[in-house]
Amino acid sequence: MVLVPLAIVAAIVLVVVRVSRTSAPPTSPDAPAASPAERLAQLDRLRDEGRISPTEYEQTRARILGEL
């Protein structure tokens, strides 16, 4: 009886992993890297949307600025 729910959960996890891998935009080795200004703008959007914590925002912002 325990195996049926466990199998269902495993199937769901597999589907989620496959979907997340296929929905990611393809990266090309020839694609230009985003500029620091573009990366900072994207970081601001993530913060404004509440998708990253204030700590993640500050750490990532410092890393981007440190690369300049």
Residue pairs with C-beta under 8 A, 6 or more apart in sequence:
34 42
36 64
36 65
36 67
36 68
39 64
40 61
40 64
40 65
43 52
43 57
43 60
43 61
43 64
46 52
46 57
47 54
47 57
52 60
